[in-house]
Amino acid sequence: MYGSHLSIAGGMERALLEAESLGLDTVQVFTRNQQQWRIPPLESAGVELFRQHAHRLHFDRIVAHDSYLINLAADDLELRQKSVDALTTELERCDRLGIFALVTHGGSHGGAGEATGIARLAESLNAVLAKTDALTLLCLETTAGQGASLNYRFEHIRDVIAAIEHPARVAVCMDTAHIFAAGYDLQTAESSERVLDEFDRVIGINRLAAMHLNDSLKPLASRVDRHAHIGRGMIGLDAFSVIVRHPRLKALPKILETPKADAPDGRPWDAVNLQLLKLLEAGAATDSAEIKSLIHKNPLSSGKSVPASPAPQKAKAMKGEKGAGKKVAGKNTGSKK
């Protein structure tokens, strides 16, 4: 099941219609302007139109992403409460729209330390879940580990879920670019299998409710979040081949958050990335003529394509945490998140 993060400009249903035109199976959206704290109420007509199109398209695994302003692990009590209130409202909006899962970041501990940040995060999530009976799953996203951000290690998410009073209402969204930047090696099929096995051992693969499929412009363990088109970054195609063929991941919404623009062949890059993923799922080898032809027809803007399977890098030692990483203004840039 494949989707992409698409714009809701002109009405939330516009994202569904664009997904339909791209041949996608689902979609990810913001339910409002994610750069502002102000959350306008949903209009009944807009909600009904969104639900009608979702039903018509059989999109039963739609994903939303919350605002990057939210920091559930903040040291500042006012900011933390503001974040709890905002996430509660986001969850209720998703429930009204019939959205399957809402993805949220773990936030930044701001220098207080990971243990303190994890405790704050769990406390905030419990407060959110106590304030609403929304059926939408709340998904903790794996992060790249920029600055003082949490959830860049599987163990962080495990410990947060262990402290949740209603754990069945919480799930996980794995972002390939993020975990690669955090130090999980996805450079070969074998290493990718090991990463999935580690996730299953630490958290449980049954906890996965969604995935973000993004290649990475930055190297392994860089702790820097920059997205690239599938097969055009430092991860390469082997990891995506493993993921799209994995029987336990087949039914998960797999969302593209790659740069938005038209590819050299005239199609949206989303269409090119989708075609690549479907070829891999169908069994095409990463060095097959079909794959090579698709990449050759769509060189990057520099005129140079990153090799489909770059040589494995030696992982760097985990960097110390210094300050909080900046948040990107919006997903439609596709370059970082």
Sequence and secondary structure as in RCSB ss.txt:
>XXXX:A:sequence
MYGSHLSIAGGMERALLEAESLGLDTVQVFTRNQQQWRIPPLESAGVELFRQHAHRLHFDRIVAHDSYLINLAAD
DLELRQKSVDALTTELERCDRLGIFALVTHGGSHGGAGEATGIARLAESLNAVLAKTDALTLLCLETTAGQGASL
NYRFEHIRDVIAAIEHPARVAVCMDTAHIFAAGYDLQTAESSERVLDEFDRVIGINRLAAMHLNDSLKPLASRVD
RHAHIGRGMIGLDAFSVIVRHPRLKALPKILETPKADAPDGRPWDAVNLQLLKLLEAGAATDSAEIKSLIHKNPL
SSGKSVPASPAPQKAKAMKGEKGAGKKVAGKNTGSKK
>XXXX:A:secstr
 EEEB   TT THHHHHHHHHHT S  EE SS TT S      HHHHHHHHHHHHHHT    EEE  TT  TT S
SHHHHHHHHHHHHHHHHHHHHHT SEEEE   B TTS HHHHHHHHHHHHHHHHHH    SEEEEE     TTBS
 SSHHHHHHHHHT SSGGGEEEEEEHHHHHHHT   SSHHHHHHHHHHHHHHT GGGEEEEEE EESS TT    
 EE TTSSSS HHHHHHHHH TTTTTS EEE    SB TTSSBHHHHHHHHHHHHHTT  TTSHHHHHHHHHS  
TTS    SS             S     S GGG S  
